[in-house]
């Protein structure tokens, strides 16, 4: 959390939350825990993703739309929390659900399932 805007944003969004840097090569991913009753998320954790400066707000909104779509169909993706896009200095940041790391199921049945879902997507 080298950018001074990051601790300020964390303090504004989730005062008193515990913060763990989850790492990441394309963004700064911070796990926020001990949220108290913040936003009705008692006992839950969220991730604050701070994107690199070249990532636009429109790209984040498009990514959120895709992740909402996938989550609604049962894929284990980190669904965005509301339409949460925040300015963090020169960066854009977003909140998403925390999904613990799971080893994905592999095999031809998974590829077939994904292709079927892609072909039957809503317009």
C-alpha positions in Angstrom: 0.0 0.0 0.0 2.6 2.5 -1.1 0.1 5.0 -2.6 -1.2 7.4 0.2 -4.6 7.3 -1.3 -5.1 3.6 -0.6 -5.1 3.7 3.3 -7.4 6.8 3.1 -9.8 4.9 0.8 -9.7 1.8 3.2 -10.4 4.1 6.2 -13.3 5.7 4.4 -14.9 2.5 3.0 -14.3 0.2 6.0 -13.1 2.0 9.1 -11.5 -0.3 11.5 -11.2 -3.2 9.1 -8.2 -5.5 9.1 -6.2 -5.3 5.9 -4.2 -8.1 4.3 -2.3 -7.6 1.0 -3.3 -10.6 -1.2 -0.7 -9.6 -3.9 -1.4 -9.6 -7.5 0.5 -8.6 -10.6 -2.1 -6.5 -12.4 -3.7 -4.8 -9.4 -3.3 -4.3 -5.7 -5.8 -6.7 -3.9 -6.5 -6.1 -0.3 -8.6 -8.4 1.8 -10.7 -6.4 4.3 -11.9 -8.4 7.3 -13.4 -7.6 10.7 -15.9 -5.4 9.0 -18.3 -5.3 11.9 -21.8 -4.4 10.6 -20.4 -2.4 7.7 -22.8 -2.7 4.7 -24.6 -5.7 6.2 -21.5 -7.8 5.8 -21.0 -9.0 9.4 -18.7 -12.0 9.4 -17.9 -11.6 5.7 -14.8 -10.4 4.0 -14.4 -8.3 0.9 -11.6 -7.5 -1.5 -10.6 -3.9 -2.4 -9.0 -4.1 -5.9 -6.9 -1.1 -6.8 -6.2 -1.2 -10.6 -3.3 0.2 -12.4 -3.6 3.7 -13.8 -4.3 2.6 -17.4 -7.4 0.7 -16.4 -10.5 2.9 -17.1 -13.7 3.1 -15.2 -15.6 1.8 -18.3 -13.4 -1.3 -18.3 -14.1 -1.9 -14.7 -17.8 -1.5 -15.2 -17.7 -4.0 -18.1 -15.7 -6.5 -16.0 -18.2 -6.1 -13.2 -21.1 -6.8 -15.6 -19.4 -10.0 -16.9 -18.6 -11.2 -13.3 -22.2 -10.6 -12.2 -23.4 -12.6 -15.2 -21.0 -15.5 -14.4 -21.8 -15.5 -10.7 -25.5 -15.6 -11.4 -24.9 -18.8 -13.4 -23.0 -20.5 -10.6 -19.4 -19.9 -11.6 -17.1 -19.3 -8.6 -16.1 -15.7 -9.5 -15.7 -12.8 -7.3 -18.9 -10.9 -7.8 -18.7 -7.1 -7.5 -20.4 -5.5 -4.6 -23.1 -3.2 -6.0 -21.7 -0.8 -8.6 -18.7 0.0 -6.5 -16.1 2.0 -8.4 -14.1 4.5 -6.4 -11.4 7.0 -7.2 -8.1 6.3 -5.3 -5.6 9.0 -6.3 -4.9 8.4 -10.0 -6.3 4.8 -9.8 -9.7 3.3 -10.0 -10.7 0.8 -7.3 -13.6 -1.6 -6.7 -15.0 -3.8 -4.1 -15.8 -7.4 -4.7 -16.7 -10.5 -2.8 -13.9 -12.5 -1.3 -13.7 -16.0 -2.9 -11.2 -18.3 -1.1 -8.8 -20.0 -3.4 -10.1 -23.3 -4.7 -8.5 -25.6 -7.1 -10.7 -25.6 -10.2 -12.2 -28.7 -11.5 -10.6 -29.7 -14.8 -11.5 -32.1 -17.5 -13.4 -32.2 -20.8 -16.8 -32.0 -19.0 -15.8 -28.5 -17.6 -14.8 -27.3 -21.1 -18.0 -28.6 -22.6 -20.0 -27.0 -19.8 -18.3 -23.6 -20.4 -18.9 -23.8 -24.1 -22.6 -24.7 -23.6 -23.0 -21.7 -21.3 -21.2 -19.4 -23.7 -23.4 -20.5 -26.7 -26.6 -20.1 -24.7 -25.8 -16.8 -23.2 -28.4 -14.1 -22.9 -28.2 -11.3 -25.4 
